[in-house]
Amino acid sequence: MICKLYLLNKLGRTLFLFLLVTMFAGFITNEKVFAQSDTIVNFTLEDLEGNRHSLQQYLDKGPVYISFFAMWCQPCLHKLRTLKPVWDAYREAGFTLLVINTDTPNSLSRVESYWRSQRYDMPLLLDPSARVFEQMNGRSLPYALMVAQDGTIVQVDSGFLPGDERKIETLVQQLLAAE
């Protein structure tokens, strides 16, 4: 009898720990997970100069790759460097690489300094409260969404591996050809 209680207790603890871990890992959630063909919700954020920009103003030109980053996220910074050539190649065709920083207001000077030192000319918007990041169902960085001109979410990316930029470029080409 004591042996059965011990095994039952151990099984209960194991089940509890499994549920706890999966909840924190994001496997059990009440949040909506984006599926292909979901429509993105428009948002408005400020740039480094305090000018307000909406997602819709970029979608009016063509497909938009929304890439969230923070200064502490080294894979994010690497991703920006590798996506810059994609932006340069397709911006005149209507593609926008929309970069959104999620650092706190205390880090704004670091963000601005970094952006200028890299000579980036992609649109940079600020989301210091991570409101839009959370609204877009972001959980970890790097995080990005490819949005077709009609507002349809066609791809959601979590993380970044070497070679991903080629897949993103292929998708940009397909979306521009479909317009």
C-alpha positions as CSV (number, residue, x, y, z in Angstrom):
1,M,0.0,0.0,0.0
2,I,2.8,2.4,0.9
3,C,4.6,1.5,-2.4
4,K,1.4,2.3,-4.4
5,L,1.0,5.7,-2.6
6,Y,4.6,6.5,-3.3
7,L,4.3,5.7,-7.0
8,L,1.0,7.7,-7.3
9,N,2.6,10.7,-5.5
10,K,5.7,10.5,-7.7
11,L,3.5,10.3,-10.8
12,G,1.4,13.2,-9.6
13,R,4.6,15.3,-9.1
14,T,5.9,14.4,-12.5
15,L,2.6,15.3,-14.2
16,F,2.5,18.6,-12.3
17,L,6.1,19.4,-13.3
18,F,5.4,18.5,-16.9
19,L,2.4,20.8,-17.1
20,L,4.2,23.6,-15.4
21,V,7.2,23.4,-17.8
22,T,5.0,23.2,-20.9
23,M,3.0,26.2,-19.7
24,F,6.1,28.3,-19.2
25,A,7.5,27.1,-22.5
26,G,4.4,28.5,-24.3
27,F,2.9,25.2,-25.3
28,I,-0.3,25.7,-23.3
29,T,-1.6,29.2,-23.8
30,N,-4.8,31.2,-24.2
31,E,-3.1,33.4,-26.8
32,K,-3.9,33.1,-30.5
33,V,-1.2,31.6,-32.6
34,F,-1.0,33.1,-36.0
35,A,-1.8,30.7,-38.8
36,Q,-1.1,31.2,-42.5
37,S,-3.8,33.4,-44.0
38,D,-4.6,35.3,-40.8
39,T,-4.9,39.0,-41.4
40,I,-2.6,41.3,-39.5
41,V,-4.0,44.1,-37.3
42,N,-2.8,47.6,-38.2
43,F,-0.7,49.4,-35.6
44,T,1.1,52.8,-35.3
45,L,4.5,53.4,-33.6
46,E,7.0,56.2,-33.5
47,D,10.4,56.4,-35.1
48,L,13.6,57.8,-33.6
49,E,12.5,61.3,-34.5
50,G,9.1,60.9,-32.8
51,N,7.2,60.7,-36.1
52,R,4.2,58.3,-36.1
53,H,4.0,55.5,-38.7
54,S,1.3,52.9,-39.3
55,L,1.8,49.5,-40.8
56,Q,-0.8,50.3,-43.4
57,Q,1.4,53.0,-45.0
58,Y,4.0,50.4,-45.7
59,L,1.5,47.7,-46.9
60,D,0.2,50.3,-49.4
61,K,3.6,50.0,-51.2
62,G,3.9,46.2,-51.1
63,P,4.8,43.2,-48.9
64,V,6.3,43.9,-45.4
65,Y,8.7,41.8,-43.4
66,I,8.3,43.0,-39.8
67,S,11.4,42.1,-37.8
68,F,11.5,42.7,-34.0
69,F,14.9,43.2,-32.3
70,A,16.5,44.3,-29.1
71,M,20.1,45.5,-28.5
72,W,20.9,42.6,-26.2
73,C,19.8,40.0,-28.8
74,Q,22.9,39.1,-30.8
75,P,21.0,36.9,-33.3
76,C,18.7,39.8,-33.9
77,L,21.6,42.1,-34.8
78,H,23.1,39.4,-37.1
79,K,19.7,39.0,-38.7
80,L,19.5,42.7,-39.5
81,R,23.0,42.6,-41.1
82,T,22.0,39.7,-43.3
83,L,18.6,41.1,-44.3
84,K,20.0,44.5,-45.3
85,P,21.0,43.3,-48.8
86,V,17.4,41.9,-49.3
87,W,16.0,45.3,-48.4
88,D,18.5,47.0,-50.8
89,A,17.6,44.7,-53.6
90,Y,13.8,44.9,-53.4
91,R,12.9,48.2,-51.8
92,E,12.4,50.0,-55.2
93,A,9.9,47.2,-56.1
94,G,7.7,47.9,-53.1
95,F,9.2,45.6,-50.4
96,T,9.6,47.0,-46.9
97,L,11.9,45.6,-44.2
98,L,10.2,47.2,-41.2
99,V,12.4,46.9,-38.1
100,I,10.8,47.3,-34.6
101,N,13.0,47.8,-31.6
102,T,11.6,46.5,-28.2
103,D,14.2,48.0,-25.9
104,T,13.1,50.1,-23.0
105,P,13.2,53.9,-23.2
106,N,16.4,53.9,-21.1
107,S,18.2,52.2,-24.0
108,L,17.0,54.6,-26.7
109,S,20.4,56.4,-27.0
110,R,22.1,53.0,-27.6
111,V,19.5,52.0,-30.2
112,E,20.0,55.3,-32.0
113,S,23.8,55.1,-31.8
114,Y,23.8,51.6,-33.1
115,W,21.4,52.3,-36.0
116,R,23.4,55.3,-37.2
117,S,26.8,53.5,-36.8
118,Q,25.5,50.7,-39.0
119,R,24.2,53.2,-41.6
120,Y,20.9,51.4,-41.8
121,D,18.2,53.1,-43.8
122,M,15.4,50.6,-43.3
123,P,12.4,52.0,-41.4
124,L,12.9,51.7,-37.6
125,L,10.0,52.0,-35.2
126,L,10.1,51.8,-31.4
127,D,8.0,49.6,-29.3
128,P,9.4,50.2,-25.8
129,S,6.4,48.7,-24.0
130,A,6.5,45.6,-26.3
131,R,2.8,46.2,-26.9
132,V,2.9,45.5,-30.6
133,F,5.4,42.6,-30.1
134,E,2.9,41.0,-27.7
135,Q,-0.1,41.9,-30.0
136,M,1.7,40.0,-32.8
137,N,2.1,37.0,-30.5
138,G,5.9,37.5,-30.1
139,R,7.4,35.4,-27.3
140,S,11.1,35.5,-28.0
141,L,13.6,37.3,-30.1
142,P,14.4,37.3,-33.0
143,Y,10.8,37.3,-34.1
144,A,9.3,38.3,-37.5
145,L,6.3,38.2,-39.7
146,M,6.0,38.3,-43.5
147,V,2.9,40.2,-44.5
148,A,1.5,40.3,-48.0
149,Q,0.3,43.6,-49.4
150,D,-3.3,42.6,-48.7
151,G,-2.4,42.2,-45.0
152,T,-2.3,38.4,-45.0
153,I,0.3,36.9,-42.7
154,V,2.2,34.5,-44.9
155,Q,5.0,33.5,-42.6
156,V,6.0,33.8,-39.0
157,D,9.7,33.4,-38.0
158,S,11.0,32.6,-34.5
159,G,14.8,32.6,-34.3
160,F,17.3,33.0,-37.1
161,L,19.8,30.5,-38.7
162,P,22.4,31.1,-41.4
163,G,20.6,30.7,-44.8
164,D,17.2,32.0,-43.6
165,E,17.9,35.2,-45.5
166,R,17.8,33.3,-48.7
167,K,14.4,31.8,-47.8
168,I,13.1,35.2,-46.9
169,E,14.4,36.7,-50.2
170,T,12.7,33.9,-52.2
171,L,9.4,34.7,-50.4
172,V,9.8,38.4,-51.1
173,Q,10.3,37.6,-54.8
174,Q,7.2,35.4,-54.8
175,L,5.1,38.1,-53.1
176,L,6.3,40.8,-55.4
177,A,5.6,38.6,-58.5
178,A,2.0,38.0,-57.2
179,E,1.1,41.7,-57.0
